[in-house]
């Protein structure tokens, strides 16, 4: 998301209620949202999930297919050609995480598991 923001000269979205996977990244906000929805005994646990991909290009394709509304909004005013250039910049940036011998990419991501009863 940082690369798209930089390439489009668009600030990163911030604030409560912004749609996308990061809107529930605050454990307190996540617990409150579930409690307000009628869940009880809400608990959360953070864990690391490793995403293994064959290449930076595969990462980029995955990111394009799963991308959030905020990235679509940042790219909306760009031409098709410029969109391609921006996604190429994303692939180039992720290359720094690629294994030098295989080209594969392994990224650790924090995820929040949540449980409650209704």
C-alpha positions in Angstrom: 0.0 0.0 0.0 2.9 2.3 0.7 4.3 1.9 -2.8 0.9 2.7 -4.4 0.6 5.7 -2.1 4.0 6.9 -3.1 3.5 6.3 -6.8 0.1 8.0 -7.0 1.2 10.8 -4.6 -1.9 10.0 -2.5 -1.8 9.9 1.3 -2.5 6.6 3.0 -6.1 6.5 4.3 -6.3 6.5 8.1 -9.0 6.6 10.8 -11.7 4.5 12.3 -14.2 3.1 9.8 -11.9 3.0 6.8 -12.9 -0.1 4.8 -10.3 -2.8 4.2 -8.4 -5.5 6.1 -6.6 -2.9 8.3 -9.8 -1.4 9.6 -9.9 -4.1 12.3 -6.2 -4.2 13.1 -6.8 -2.6 16.5 -7.7 -5.4 18.9 -9.7 -3.1 21.2 -11.7 -1.8 18.2 -12.3 -5.4 17.0 -13.4 -6.6 20.4 -15.7 -3.6 20.8 -17.2 -4.2 17.3 -18.1 -7.8 18.2 -19.4 -6.9 21.6 -21.6 -4.2 20.1 -22.9 -6.8 17.6 -24.1 -8.9 20.5 -21.2 -11.3 21.1 -20.2 -12.1 24.6 -16.9 -13.4 26.1 -15.0 -12.0 23.2 -11.3 -12.8 23.2 -8.5 -12.1 20.8 -5.1 -13.6 20.1 -2.4 -12.4 17.8 -0.3 -14.8 15.8 2.1 -14.7 12.9 1.1 -16.2 9.6 3.8 -16.7 6.9 2.7 -16.1 3.3 4.9 -18.1 0.9 4.8 -17.2 -2.8 6.9 -18.3 -5.8 7.9 -14.8 -6.9 7.3 -11.0 -6.4 5.0 -11.2 -9.5 2.9 -13.8 -7.8 2.7 -11.5 -4.7 1.6 -8.7 -6.9 -1.1 -10.7 -8.7 -2.4 -11.9 -5.3 -2.4 -8.4 -4.0 -4.3 -7.1 -7.0 -7.0 -9.8 -6.6 -7.4 -9.2 -2.9 -6.7 -5.5 -2.8 -8.7 -3.3 -0.7 -11.0 -0.4 -1.6 -8.4 2.1 -0.5 -5.9 0.9 -3.2 -8.6 0.9 -5.8 -9.5 4.4 -4.9 -5.8 5.5 -5.2 -5.5 3.9 -8.6 -8.9 5.0 -10.0 -7.7 8.2 -11.6 -4.6 6.6 -13.2 -4.5 5.4 -16.8 -4.3 1.7 -17.6 -0.6 2.1 -18.5 0.1 4.0 -15.3 -1.7 1.3 -13.3 0.6 -1.3 -14.9 3.7 0.9 -14.0 2.5 1.2 -10.4 1.9 -2.6 -10.0 5.4 -3.1 -11.5 6.7 -0.8 -8.9 5.0 -2.9 -6.2 6.6 -6.1 -7.7 10.0 -4.3 -7.7 9.6 -3.3 -4.1 8.7 -6.8 -2.9 11.8 -8.1 -4.7 13.9 -7.0 -1.8 12.2 -9.8 0.2 12.8 -12.5 -2.4 15.2 -15.3 -1.8 18.3 -14.7 -3.9 18.6 -18.3 -5.0 14.9 -19.2 -5.7 13.2 -15.9 -6.2 10.5 -17.0 -3.8 9.0 -14.6 -1.3 8.1 -15.4 2.3 6.4 -12.6 4.3 5.4 -12.8 8.0 2.1 -11.2 8.7 0.4 -10.5 12.0 -3.2 -11.8 12.2 -5.7 -11.4 14.9 -7.9 -14.4 15.8 -11.1 -13.5 17.5 -13.7 -15.7 19.3 -17.0 -15.0 21.0 -20.3 -16.5 21.8 -23.7 -15.3 20.6 
